[in-house]
Amino acid sequence: MSIIGGTCVAGKLAMVTGRCQPTDKYYIALYAPGAKLDMFTQAYTPEGEVRGKGYAAGGLPLGDYVADVDGDVVCINWDADPTWNNATIKAAGALIYNRSRGNVALAVIEFDEPVASTNGKWCFPMPRCNKHEAIIRFA
């Protein structure tokens, strides 16, 4: 698999320089097995993105992010679980990006194994905002 999860370098820079704000438009896009994404992904790309019934290119909006502190770690997450209804798709990973700031890539999420749905609900359960589970962690 060529999806390697982690916080994107471009996203870290955008966050620490104030380019990303809680009220920006954040999205999550799903990627098929064989897509190439890692912490050096600069921005959202349609290359390798999931295609199928119930899924539109670019993914779904996430809303405002939530930032918190857990011990010595600052974590950032989103509360809503993005859900695609009546979807026929198979995803091996996801990309969270900031559509308000040139589609800068924030985080690549690598699934343990591809997740599929056939004419059903495909949901990504957002982890809790803590130093072990949050999508983005600054230690």
C-alpha positions in Angstrom: 0.0 0.0 0.0 1.4 3.4 -0.8 -0.8 5.5 1.6 1.3 6.3 4.6 -0.5 8.1 7.4 0.7 11.2 9.2 0.4 14.9 9.6 1.5 16.6 6.4 4.5 18.9 6.5 2.7 21.6 4.5 -0.2 21.4 6.9 2.1 21.8 9.9 3.6 24.9 8.4 0.2 26.3 7.5 -1.0 25.7 11.1 1.9 27.2 12.9 2.1 30.2 10.7 -1.6 31.0 11.2 -2.7 30.2 7.7 -5.3 27.7 8.9 -8.1 28.9 11.1 -10.8 27.0 12.9 -13.5 28.5 10.7 -11.8 27.7 7.3 -13.5 25.1 5.1 -12.0 21.7 5.8 -12.7 18.6 3.7 -12.0 14.9 3.8 -11.4 13.0 0.6 -11.2 9.2 0.3 -8.5 7.4 -1.7 -8.4 4.0 -3.4 -5.9 1.3 -2.8 -2.8 2.1 -4.8 -3.1 5.9 -4.2 0.1 7.7 -3.3 -0.2 9.9 -0.2 2.2 10.6 2.7 3.3 13.4 5.0 4.9 15.1 2.0 1.6 15.5 0.2 1.3 19.2 -0.4 -2.3 19.6 -1.4 -5.6 17.8 -2.3 -5.3 15.8 -5.5 -7.9 13.9 -7.4 -5.2 11.4 -8.5 -6.0 8.1 -6.8 -9.3 9.4 -5.3 -12.1 7.0 -4.8 -14.7 6.9 -7.6 -18.1 5.4 -7.3 -21.8 5.8 -6.7 -22.5 8.2 -3.8 -19.1 9.8 -3.8 -18.2 13.2 -5.3 -14.6 14.3 -6.1 -13.2 16.4 -3.3 -15.0 14.5 -0.5 -17.1 16.0 2.2 -16.9 19.1 4.4 -15.8 18.6 8.0 -16.8 21.9 9.6 -14.7 23.8 12.3 -11.9 21.9 14.0 -11.5 21.4 17.7 -8.2 22.0 19.4 -7.3 20.7 22.8 -4.3 19.9 25.0 -3.7 16.4 26.4 -0.6 16.5 28.7 2.2 17.9 26.6 0.4 17.3 23.2 -1.7 19.8 21.3 -4.3 17.9 19.3 -6.7 19.0 16.5 -9.8 17.0 15.4 -13.2 17.4 13.9 -16.4 16.3 15.8 -18.6 15.1 13.0 -18.2 11.6 11.5 -18.2 12.1 7.7 -20.7 9.8 6.1 -21.4 8.9 2.5 -24.9 7.4 2.1 -25.9 4.9 -0.6 -22.3 4.6 -1.6 -20.5 2.0 -3.6 -16.9 2.7 -2.9 -13.7 1.1 -1.6 -11.2 3.3 0.3 -7.7 2.6 1.7 -7.1 6.0 3.2 -8.2 9.6 3.4 -6.8 13.1 3.1 -7.9 16.1 5.2 -7.3 19.4 3.6 -8.1 23.1 3.9 -10.1 24.2 0.9 -10.0 27.8 2.1 -6.2 27.9 1.8 -5.3 26.5 -1.6 -6.3 23.0 -0.7 -3.3 22.6 1.6 -3.0 19.0 2.9 -3.2 18.6 6.6 -3.3 14.9 7.3 -3.1 11.6 5.6 -5.1 8.8 7.2 -4.0 5.2 6.4 -6.6 2.5 7.0 -5.5 -0.8 8.4 -7.2 -2.4 5.4 -9.5 -1.1 2.6 -13.0 -0.4 3.7 -15.9 -0.9 1.2 -19.6 -0.3 1.0 -22.1 -1.4 -1.7 -25.2 0.7 -1.9 -24.8 1.5 1.8 -23.4 3.8 4.4 -19.7 4.5 4.4 -18.7 6.3 7.6 -15.3 7.5 8.9 -15.5 7.6 12.7 -13.5 10.5 13.9 -11.2 9.6 16.8 -11.2 11.5 20.1 -9.0 14.6 20.5 -6.2 13.3 22.7 -2.5 12.6 22.4 -3.0 9.0 21.2 -5.9 9.2 18.8 -6.3 12.7 17.3 -5.9 13.2 13.6 -3.3 16.0 14.1 -0.9 16.0 17.1 1.9 18.4 17.9 4.2 17.0 20.6 
